Amino acid sequence: MQFLNGLAGASSLFLVAAGLSLIFGVSRIVNFAHGSLYMLGMYLAVWLSGRVGFWLSVPLAAVAVGALGAVTEISLLRRIYRAPELLQLLATFALVLVIKDFALWAWGPEDLLGPRAPGLAGAVSIAGRQFPQYDLFLIALGPAVFAFLHLVLTRTRFGLLVRAATQDREMAGALGVNQRWLFTGVFALGAALAGLGGALAIPREPANLEIDLGVVSDAFVVVVVGGLGSIPGAFLAALLIGEIKAFCIGLGYSKITLVAEFIVMAVVLVLRPWGLLGRPLAEARIAAGTESLAAPKAMLVLVAALALVPLFSDAYTLVLLTEVFVFALFAVSLHFLLGPGGMASFGHAAYFGLGAYGAALLVLRAGLPMELALLAAPLAALAGAALFGWFCVRLSGIYLAMLTLALAQIVWSVAFQWDALTGGSNGLVGVWPSGWLSSKVAFYYLALLACALAILFLWRAVDSPFGYALRASRDSPLRAGAIGIDVHAQQWAAFIVAGTFAGLAGALFAFSKGSISPETLSVPRSVDGLVMVLLGGVQTLTGPVWGAALFTWLEDAVSREIAYWRAAIGAVILLLVLAFPHGIAGFIRRRLTR
Amino acid sequence: MKFIALITLCFIPITVHPQGVKIGELNSYKLFPAFLEPYKKGMELALEEVNAAGGVLGRKLELVTRDDGGTPGDAVRVAEELISREKVNLLMGTFASHVGLAVANLAGQRKVLFLASEPLTDKIVWENGNRYTFRLRPSTYMQVAMLVPEAARLKKKRWAVVYPNYEYGQSATASFRKLLAQAQPDVEFVAEQAPALGKIDAGAVVQALAEAKPDAIFSALFAADLQKFVREGNTRGLFRSTAVFNLLAGEPEYLDTLKDETPDGWWVTGYPWSEIGTPEHRKFRDAYQKRWNDYPRQGSVVGYTAVHAAAEAVKKAKSADTEKLVAALQGLKMQTPFGPVEWRAIDHQSTMGAYVGQLSRKDGKGIMVNWRYADGARFQPSNEEVRKLRKE
């Protein structure tokens, strides 16, 4: 019986994952908003089914979401394909915020439980147990959609072009394929599949505002486990994960479902770096952008100016600036990995959190004085980064990013469930600085000093022989290897350095807040870091600092003034992405050097 | 020169004579809008009532609300802003337990009164309680204790439990096991399911529970998880021969979404707003419906009562000074829509209760029947136990 439950779960998982996989395969866009499209499909279907009935509402919702996908691609994503990689990720992240607030505005705060499917409302008796008819329908539908997609991809001209573009998009373009319409078509198809998945889910779960990120992370896992761009892979992975989850529950290990899929993903990626049925990605032939290594002297002036702030500001300005410093260090450490290191991490918060938990545990459990804990805590992050980095640097590109995500989720779930040590979901409270540092002014100077020194060190490292070897390894691993650089060793070292400094930021964060909870190492924290780096500009050294300052200030100011502050932040990010595709610092530099 | 003068002006702190008494309220308005939008309406109604009656100490009562972002880190920053920039006289609010605990700890550190309106965790008044933190709603322990007498009366032997896998669900289940075993020593727990919050795989969970053939089920599920569980359970016939006890499921926030799926006969804690006919509740309900053209939810009562509690405390203290407010709140007795409550001096928990009853359907909507008010004062552990937990 649990086998059948797993099949039903796998079918709905497959629908969303297939769309995501298609979009990534062709356009290389990591579409964070895929879960939001699914959520829109749910709300639309609930809303429509009250008017035209459930069965008609499903295709209507799918078409509507598909149309929205097409509009998004034409009006937004098309403008930024030439921007540095991952910037599209920032744009889709902004969409997540906007769509969430739109749904809240349009359909209100309460969960909406949809109707049962007319004709399939009841249950049938299987082996003495009642099994929902609708789940049987879903079990049949998954393979049907799979067969349909397979036919489209292998038997039509559109499918031929999609496969060509997935394999080598520059070559397809050079051979005269009109990429614009191909990209639009694929994005619309992917969005429609997400909408369809959402609409079909309403007899099983209520439309609610929290579903978006949960769905997109599940879908990512399926896509990556199956192999990016591979529809059969997505199908197989959906089956595997659906069944594993159902059997965990059936056998009484329900607690493990919190991370089951991430454990699967980590294992698969370590054993098969391109997923179950994936192939190595063709190297994207995007010339690595020239980067500015100038850490302007102006930064020293800025630090000096910041040192004067406590003389005339109120206590809250210091609190806010302290937070800016901490996140600036976090963003700079992520940038070290992402920019010079060329390794995108979706799980950088793990090291931030390890530092924070390290600090809290050293103070609360080991009874260390706060000053020593602050110095020792980054070692926890260092150990974590050394262990995880060793596995991660063996991969590249999006697979590397997803492995960092999976490992971060595993760390998160340990912190979340290990009540005796980490305080479980509540976290740890009472992590305050020593007496002489407890005033806002003293802690402000501590944070300023620690973060400024750490950031300067990271910037110096980029310009050191190690930094040169690291960037060589990023730009051309083959040539770098040929001249005697141990590419993996450079990358591993970069991983450890970046992780350690993220840990320092985390430890400072813990002492500035007096408490920590599993959220300090959760995915949203990692995403915040990415947003800061990308907002500021990947190809500059100072960008992440500006990005961190802007994002922290935005969150503080906008959430105080505007009720729909999530949408407002999303809109600001979208504007910035369209206006400054190279980030704020990148924009300023281009202006200056022109 | 003018410009420089203007800039300088910006940095001169503007000294305003304390006009009103300021409540600094922070909550996760965007994360839990279903509960917190009615909550905010309740607060505003109470604020208008207090000020229409002349305010407190001849001063106006003011309310500054902020979104706390739903994470402890952001909430602490927002609380700092309320304390140092807005110069509020007390803090109020928070929803999720971990956010409440973080703000409570900050309140203890900064010596600011914190009136935790909603978080349910037992720890905020016990293990992690402090002099400056008070909590309004009946805790997880209290609400579980309210259900236990009915559960023991049924004399069901085989029990299964299902709860969201985080502190609220874990401590609810632990309390239920302990209290039921005390009341009925031969009880046996045959299955346990702890899906991740918001991610229940309802089909598989219902199936696994059915395999264990329990006589009764204790559930701490709520919101989307509860709706999925109810629909799957109805379809698969899990509830046909099984008694079910579900915390919170009678609150309009969660009950109203179930509509014609509402399962018959479940024992729940909740708030049958349309049926409570006491004068104090009638007065509140009429005022609320007149003001907002909507019916009150559980959140409305919490927000309304929290603001009134702050006002009562200031009146009793005859001051807005923190230490005097703390002293005034300890043992403060006040009237609420649910009847009289007292703020216990021993652990700073209010004795606000909840309504215990059974679910039923009427005109395609879920309602509570056979309900009674469970006074929070009666569902507390002994004073020694409380003192031991508070390490006093």
Contacts between the chains, C-beta under 8 A, distances in Angstrom:
chain1	res1	chain2	res2	distance
A	1	B	207	5.6
A	2	B	204	5.9
A	2	B	207	6.1
A	2	B	208	7.4
A	5	B	201	7.4
A	5	B	203	4.5
A	5	B	204	4.3
A	5	B	207	5.8
A	6	B	204	7.3
A	8	B	203	6.3
A	9	B	201	6.1
A	9	B	203	7.3
A	9	B	204	7.4
A	101	B	30	7.9
A	104	B	30	7.6
A	104	B	33	6.2
A	109	B	33	3.2
A	109	B	34	4.4
A	109	B	37	5.5
A	110	B	34	4.8
A	110	B	253	7.5
A	110	B	256	7.0
A	110	B	257	5.9
A	111	B	34	6.9
A	111	B	223	6.3
A	111	B	224	5.4
A	111	B	227	6.3
A	111	B	257	4.9
A	112	B	257	7.3
A	113	B	227	5.1
A	113	B	231	7.3
A	113	B	257	5.4
A	113	B	258	6.8
A	113	B	259	6.6
A	113	B	261	6.8
A	116	B	231	7.7
A	121	B	235	7.9
A	122	B	235	7.1
A	123	B	235	5.1
A	123	B	236	6.0
A	123	B	237	7.0
A	129	B	207	7.2
A	129	B	210	6.9
A	129	B	236	7.3
A	130	B	235	6.9
A	130	B	236	4.4
A	130	B	237	4.8
A	131	B	236	7.2
A	132	B	203	7.2
A	132	B	232	7.3
A	132	B	235	4.6
A	132	B	236	6.8
A	135	B	203	6.4
A	203	B	231	7.9
A	204	B	202	7.3
A	204	B	203	7.8
A	204	B	228	6.7
A	204	B	231	7.2
A	204	B	232	7.6
A	205	B	202	7.5
A	205	B	224	6.4
A	205	B	227	7.1
A	205	B	228	4.8
A	206	B	224	5.3
A	206	B	227	4.7
A	206	B	228	7.3
A	206	B	257	6.4
A	208	B	223	7.4
A	208	B	224	4.7
A	209	B	33	7.4
A	210	B	198	5.4
A	210	B	224	7.0
A	211	B	198	8.0
A	211	B	224	7.6
A	214	B	198	6.5
A	214	B	199	5.9
A	245	B	201	5.8
A	245	B	204	7.1
A	246	B	201	6.8
A	246	B	203	8.0
A	246	B	204	4.5
A	249	B	193	6.7
A	249	B	195	7.5
A	249	B	201	6.0
A	249	B	204	4.1
A	249	B	205	5.7
A	249	B	207	7.8
A	249	B	208	5.3
A	250	B	204	6.4
A	250	B	207	6.9
A	250	B	208	5.3
A	250	B	211	7.6
A	252	B	191	7.2
A	252	B	192	7.1
A	252	B	193	8.0
A	252	B	208	7.1
A	254	B	165	7.5
A	254	B	192	7.6
A	254	B	193	4.6
A	254	B	194	5.0
A	254	B	195	5.6
A	254	B	205	7.0
A	254	B	208	7.6
A	255	B	165	5.6
A	255	B	194	5.0
A	257	B	195	6.1
A	257	B	196	5.9
A	257	B	199	7.3
A	257	B	201	6.8
A	258	B	165	6.2
A	258	B	196	4.5
A	312	B	11	5.0
A	313	B	11	7.5
A	314	B	13	6.9
A	314	B	84	6.3
A	314	B	85	6.1
A	315	B	80	7.5
A	315	B	84	3.8
A	315	B	85	7.7
A	316	B	80	6.0
A	316	B	81	5.0
A	316	B	84	4.5
A	316	B	85	4.2
A	319	B	77	6.2
A	319	B	80	4.6
A	319	B	81	7.3
A	319	B	84	7.2
A	320	B	77	7.2
A	320	B	81	7.9
A	323	B	77	6.2
A	416	B	166	7.4
A	417	B	165	7.5
A	419	B	170	7.7
A	424	B	166	7.2
A	424	B	167	5.7
A	424	B	170	7.4
A	425	B	97	7.6
A	425	B	98	6.1
A	425	B	166	3.8
A	425	B	167	4.7
A	426	B	97	5.9
A	426	B	98	4.6
A	426	B	101	5.6
A	426	B	121	6.8
A	426	B	123	6.8
A	426	B	167	5.0
A	427	B	72	6.6
A	427	B	98	5.6
A	427	B	101	7.7
A	427	B	102	7.5
A	429	B	101	5.4
A	429	B	102	6.2
A	429	B	104	7.7
A	429	B	105	4.0
A	429	B	128	5.9
A	430	B	105	5.8
A	432	B	109	5.9
A	440	B	84	7.8
A	509	B	73	6.9
A	513	B	72	6.7
A	513	B	73	5.3
A	513	B	76	4.6
A	513	B	77	7.8
A	513	B	102	7.0
A	514	B	76	6.6
A	514	B	102	7.2
A	514	B	105	5.5
A	514	B	106	5.7
A	514	B	109	5.9
A	515	B	72	5.4
A	515	B	76	7.0
A	515	B	101	7.0
A	515	B	102	4.1
A	515	B	105	5.3
A	515	B	106	7.6
A	516	B	72	7.2
A	516	B	73	7.9
A	517	B	71	7.3
A	517	B	72	4.9
A	517	B	98	4.5
A	517	B	102	7.0
A	519	B	71	4.7
A	519	B	72	6.8
A	519	B	73	7.0
A	519	B	98	7.8
A	520	B	73	6.8
A	555	B	69	7.3
A	555	B	74	7.5
A	556	B	77	7.2
A	556	B	81	7.7
A	559	B	66	7.5
A	559	B	67	4.8
A	559	B	69	6.6
A	560	B	66	6.2
A	560	B	67	7.8
A	560	B	81	7.8
A	563	B	29	8.0
A	565	B	30	7.3
A	565	B	67	6.7
A	566	B	30	6.0
